[in-house]
Amino acid sequence: MEVSQYNEKLKKITNDFEEAKKALYIEYGMSQAKFKVGDIVKDSSSIILINKITVSKGFNLPEPVYRGAELRKDLKPKVNGDRGAIFGNNNVELVKSA
């Protein structure tokens, strides 16, 4: 085996490993989602209508990130069209189910 062949195989193994880790991270984060697209949720700083759920990995385990249009207290979209994100499930409560 040549050095170049070794390096190519090692690079492929490393890439496959990183892809598998990313897939696991996304799978775990999405499995933790308590809410679904269309739900209205709030935390201490905002109320949003969820239209997308992604995953974030901080210093701990991956967690869901709920993204969507920010709403006013009367549950109507803000005039400025701001979008918001709520990270994780801590201190998040369901306002209205889809």
Residue pairs with C-beta under 8 A, 6 or more apart in sequence:
25 55
25 57
25 62
26 55
26 62
28 61
28 62
29 55
29 56
29 57
29 61
29 62
29 63
29 64
30 53
30 55
30 64
32 61
32 62
32 63
32 64
32 89
33 53
33 64
33 66
33 89
34 64
34 89
34 92
35 41
35 50
35 53
35 66
35 92
35 94
36 50
36 53
36 98
37 50
37 51
37 52
37 53
37 98
38 49
38 50
38 51
38 97
38 98
39 49
39 50
39 94
39 95
39 96
39 97
39 98
40 47
40 48
40 49
40 50
40 71
40 75
40 94
40 95
40 96
41 47
41 48
41 50
41 66
41 86
41 92
41 93
41 94
41 95
42 48
42 86
42 92
42 93
42 95
43 86
43 91
43 92
43 93
44 91
46 70
46 84
46 86
47 70
47 71
47 72
47 73
47 75
47 95
48 66
48 67
48 68
48 69
48 70
48 71
48 83
48 84
48 85
48 86
49 68
49 69
49 71
49 77
50 66
50 67
50 68
51 67
51 68
51 69
52 67
52 68
53 64
53 65
53 66
53 67
54 64
54 65
54 67
55 62
55 63
55 64
55 65
56 62
56 63
56 64
56 65
56 87
57 63
63 87
63 88
63 89
64 88
64 89
65 85
65 86
65 87
65 88
66 85
66 86
66 92
67 83
67 84
67 85
68 83
68 84
69 77
69 78
69 81
69 82
69 83
69 84
70 77
70 78
70 82
70 83
70 84
71 77
71 78
72 78
75 95
75 96
86 92
